[in-house]
Amino acid sequence: MLHQPIEDLLRQHIEKITPLTEEEFAFVRSHFTTKKLRKHQFLVQEGDGVPNDFFVLRGCLKAYHADREGKEHILQFALPDWWITDYQAYFKGAPATISVDCIEASELLCLSLQNREKLCAQLHKMEHFFRVKISAGYVALQQRVLSMLNSSARERYEQLLDAHPALLQKVPKTLIAAYLGVSRETLSRLNTPAR
């Protein structure tokens, strides 16, 4: 009975875009497997294969690239009701170019590319669902790139605060700074109101 709310999270997530009957949801759910990870455990490691896309049920994760000096450049965070993986590796069958690890203990639903394709072919509602999600992801990525190019550090911080206030409660400040492309000291200054 403990897992009922978790199952409901996936269904509610899908039904924001398309309704499902009980039978359709049971069919969709049968294509996912569950994975639990500890804090700091890798979900995806640079250089490895990436057979799954991951829907977050519980926890918090980060996707990042480490440069030659070992500095982390955070591309994405993921909270419950969000998806995360290395999409280039997932769709192209190539080695991962980013890593994904757990900021806190996490529980995820895993969807292989083969099962995703099967779902889309056999249930057109899911094809519609994934098309909407991918389109939204492209838009969010474009907005993030433009924000990094055109917005001040303070504007980027305020955009993040407005869009995802829960993230700032869960994620250490050093990781927020890495996501915004600023130093920890700069983030501390941004944390104080502008004069």
C-alpha positions as CSV (number, residue, x, y, z in Angstrom):
1,M,0.0,0.0,0.0
2,L,3.0,2.3,0.6
3,H,3.7,2.4,-3.2
4,Q,0.3,3.6,-4.2
5,P,1.1,7.3,-4.1
6,I,4.3,6.6,-6.1
7,E,2.3,4.8,-8.8
8,D,-0.1,7.7,-8.8
9,L,2.7,10.1,-9.5
10,L,3.5,8.6,-12.9
11,R,-0.2,8.4,-13.8
12,Q,-0.8,12.0,-12.7
13,H,2.3,13.1,-14.7
14,I,1.1,11.4,-17.9
15,E,-2.5,12.6,-17.4
16,K,-1.4,16.3,-17.3
17,I,-1.1,15.7,-21.1
18,T,-3.4,12.7,-22.0
19,P,-6.0,10.7,-20.0
20,L,-5.5,7.0,-19.5
21,T,-7.9,4.2,-18.7
22,E,-7.0,1.7,-16.0
23,E,-6.0,-0.8,-18.6
24,E,-3.9,1.7,-20.5
25,F,-2.1,2.8,-17.4
26,A,-1.5,-0.9,-16.4
27,F,0.0,-1.4,-19.9
28,V,2.2,1.7,-19.6
29,R,3.4,0.8,-16.1
30,S,4.3,-2.7,-17.2
31,H,7.1,-1.2,-19.4
32,F,8.9,0.5,-16.5
33,T,11.2,-1.0,-13.9
34,T,12.0,0.5,-10.5
35,K,15.4,1.5,-9.3
36,K,16.5,2.8,-5.9
37,L,19.8,4.6,-5.3
38,R,21.7,6.0,-2.3
39,K,22.9,9.5,-1.8
40,H,25.9,10.2,-4.1
41,Q,25.4,7.0,-6.1
42,F,25.8,7.3,-9.9
43,L,22.8,6.7,-12.1
44,V,24.7,7.4,-15.3
45,Q,28.5,7.7,-15.5
46,E,30.4,9.4,-18.3
47,G,31.6,6.8,-20.8
48,D,29.1,4.1,-19.9
49,G,26.1,3.0,-22.0
50,V,22.7,4.6,-21.1
51,P,19.9,2.1,-21.7
52,N,17.2,4.0,-19.8
53,D,15.4,7.3,-19.4
54,F,14.4,7.9,-15.7
55,F,11.3,9.3,-14.2
56,V,12.0,10.5,-10.6
57,L,9.5,9.3,-8.0
58,R,11.5,10.4,-4.9
59,G,14.8,12.2,-4.3
60,C,16.9,14.7,-6.1
61,L,19.5,14.2,-8.8
62,K,21.9,16.3,-10.9
63,A,23.2,15.8,-14.5
64,Y,26.6,17.3,-15.1
65,H,29.8,17.3,-17.1
66,A,33.2,17.5,-15.4
67,D,35.8,19.5,-17.4
68,R,39.5,18.6,-17.6
69,E,40.2,20.4,-14.3
70,G,37.5,18.4,-12.6
71,K,35.1,21.4,-12.3
72,E,31.4,20.3,-12.5
73,H,29.1,22.1,-15.0
74,I,25.6,21.2,-14.0
75,L,23.2,20.9,-16.9
76,Q,20.0,19.8,-15.0
77,F,18.6,19.0,-11.7
78,A,15.7,16.5,-11.3
79,L,13.1,16.4,-8.5
80,P,10.0,14.1,-8.2
81,D,7.8,14.3,-11.4
82,W,10.9,15.1,-13.6
83,W,12.8,13.0,-16.1
84,I,16.6,12.7,-16.4
85,T,19.2,10.9,-18.4
86,D,21.9,11.5,-20.9
87,Y,19.6,11.9,-23.9
88,Q,22.3,11.9,-26.5
89,A,23.6,8.5,-25.3
90,Y,20.0,7.2,-24.7
91,F,18.7,8.0,-28.2
92,K,21.9,7.3,-30.2
93,G,23.2,4.2,-28.3
94,A,26.5,6.1,-27.7
95,P,28.6,6.3,-24.5
96,A,27.4,8.9,-22.0
97,T,29.0,12.3,-22.3
98,I,27.6,13.4,-18.9
99,S,27.1,11.9,-15.5
100,V,24.0,11.8,-13.3
101,D,24.2,11.2,-9.6
102,C,22.0,11.4,-6.6
103,I,22.0,14.5,-4.4
104,E,19.9,12.5,-2.0
105,A,18.5,8.9,-1.9
106,S,16.3,8.5,-4.9
107,E,13.7,6.1,-6.3
108,L,13.1,6.1,-10.1
109,L,11.1,4.4,-12.8
110,C,13.4,3.2,-15.7
111,L,12.2,3.1,-19.3
112,S,14.4,1.5,-21.9
113,L,14.4,2.9,-25.4
114,Q,13.0,-0.3,-26.7
115,N,10.0,-0.2,-24.3
116,R,9.5,3.5,-25.1
117,E,9.3,2.7,-28.8
118,K,6.9,-0.2,-28.1
119,L,4.7,2.0,-26.0
120,C,4.6,4.7,-28.7
121,A,3.8,2.2,-31.4
122,Q,1.1,0.4,-29.5
123,L,-0.5,3.3,-27.6
124,H,-0.7,6.5,-29.6
125,K,-1.6,8.5,-26.4
126,M,2.0,7.8,-25.2
127,E,3.5,8.8,-28.5
128,H,1.6,12.1,-28.1
129,F,2.8,12.3,-24.4
130,F,6.5,11.9,-25.3
131,R,6.2,14.3,-28.2
132,V,4.8,17.0,-25.9
133,K,7.5,16.3,-23.3
134,I,10.4,16.4,-25.8
135,S,9.0,19.7,-27.3
136,A,8.9,21.2,-23.8
137,G,12.4,20.0,-23.1
138,Y,13.7,21.7,-26.3
139,V,12.0,24.9,-25.2
140,A,13.5,24.7,-21.7
141,L,17.0,24.0,-23.1
142,Q,16.8,27.0,-25.5
143,Q,15.6,29.2,-22.6
144,R,18.5,28.0,-20.4
145,V,21.1,28.7,-23.2
146,L,19.7,32.1,-23.9
147,S,19.6,32.9,-20.2
148,M,23.3,31.9,-19.8
149,L,24.2,34.1,-22.8
150,N,22.0,37.2,-22.1
151,S,21.1,37.3,-18.4
152,S,23.1,38.6,-15.5
153,A,24.0,36.2,-12.7
154,R,21.3,37.9,-10.5
155,E,18.7,37.5,-13.3
156,R,19.6,33.8,-13.7
157,Y,19.3,33.3,-9.9
158,E,15.9,35.0,-9.8
159,Q,14.6,33.0,-12.8
160,L,15.6,29.8,-11.0
161,L,14.0,31.0,-7.8
162,D,10.8,31.8,-9.6
163,A,10.6,28.6,-11.6
164,H,11.8,26.1,-9.0
165,P,11.7,27.4,-5.4
166,A,11.7,23.8,-4.0
167,L,15.1,23.2,-5.7
168,L,16.8,25.9,-3.6
169,Q,15.6,24.2,-0.4
170,K,17.0,20.7,-1.5
171,V,20.2,21.5,-3.4
172,P,23.4,22.6,-1.7
173,K,24.5,26.2,-2.5
174,T,27.7,25.0,-4.2
175,L,25.6,23.0,-6.7
176,I,23.2,25.9,-7.3
177,A,26.3,28.1,-8.0
178,A,27.7,25.5,-10.5
179,Y,24.3,25.4,-12.3
180,L,24.2,29.2,-12.5
181,G,27.8,29.4,-13.7
182,V,28.9,31.5,-10.7
183,S,31.2,31.1,-7.7
184,R,29.8,30.2,-4.3
185,E,30.8,33.7,-3.1
186,T,28.8,35.3,-6.0
187,L,25.8,33.2,-5.1
188,S,26.0,34.4,-1.5
189,R,25.9,38.0,-2.8
190,L,22.9,37.1,-5.0
191,N,21.1,35.6,-2.0
192,T,20.9,39.1,-0.6
193,P,18.3,41.5,-2.0
194,A,19.5,43.9,-4.7
195,R,19.9,47.5,-3.6
